[in-house]
Amino acid sequence: MTQVVLSIGSNLGDRLARLQSVVDGLGGSVSAVSPVYETDPWGGVEQAAFLNAVVLAADPALDGRGWLRRAQELEQAAERVRDERWGPRTLDVDIVMCSSGGREVTSTDEELTLPHPLAHERAFVLVPWLAVDPAATLTVAGERRSVEALLAGLDPADRDGVRLTDAALS
């Protein structure tokens, strides 16, 4: 069984509907969905706030590349345009980490880097992930670390930039 942690975000159009499209598109493979958070943009590009969430899913038919294709299909269905790095987007679906048979999958391929190389620096990934998996761990620089410890190591302003909303995905 291949399991995946997906970070999803949107700051254009109907943000909540875009996030819901991921949950709907993954259907029965979804095992958990975090609460929805509003977050400040990351990466220095001036833009509107994002809605973010984390989705846990599993599918025996998909490997890391299969999950990447699925994520890109979901983005394309939401008319994602890649004009500016870290710029505004209708939908962003990032593979944070993938595991198979209980072992974390690693990849250093140009097309697919696993685990996500910046996930440990992003409160908008770590906060929702902890909400659905308090025991989550992630390999950073070859060392397996608790997501809770990674989050605690971030600047408090980054953590405060992740605000729980009343919105929910189903």
C-alpha positions, 0 to 999 in steps of 0.5 A, a space after each residue: 500500500 502506497 500512502 501519501 501526504 499532500 499539501 493543498 492550497 489555493 488563493 485564486 477564485 473559490 479557494 475552498 471549492 478548489 481544495 474540495 476538488 482535490 478531496 473529491 478527485 481522490 475519492 475513496 483513497 482519502 484516509 484523512 483531511 485536516 481542518 482548513 487554514 488561512 495562511 499568509 503567502 510564502 516565498 516573497 511574492 505579493 498576493 492574497 492569502 491562501 487556504 491550505 489543508 493536508 490530505 492523507 491518502 492511500 492507493 496500492 496502484 500508485 507509486 511516487 510518480 503516480 501520485 505526482 501525475 495525479 496531483 498534476 491532473 488535479 491542478 490542471 482540472 483547476 486550470 493551474 497556470 505556472 507563471 511565477 514561482 511561489 506566485 498566486 495559483 488556483 490550486 497547488 497540490 504538493 507531495 510532502 512525503 510518500 511511503 510504501 510498506 511503512 517505509 518513506 520513499 525518497 527521490 532526488 529526480 529533477 521531476 520528483 523530489 521526495 520528501 518535499 525539500 521545503 516542507 520542513 520550513 513551511 508552517 502551512 504544511 506542518 500545522 495541518 499535517 499535525 492536526 491529522 497525524 500528531 505522530 507524523 515524522 519527516 526525514 530532513 537532511 537524512 534524519 527522521 524528525 517529528 513534525 511537531 519538533 520541526 514546527 516548534 523550530 520555526 519562527 513564531 511569526 510563521 506559525 502565527 501566520 497559519 490561522 484556523 478557519 471555520 471552513 471544512 472539507 468533506 
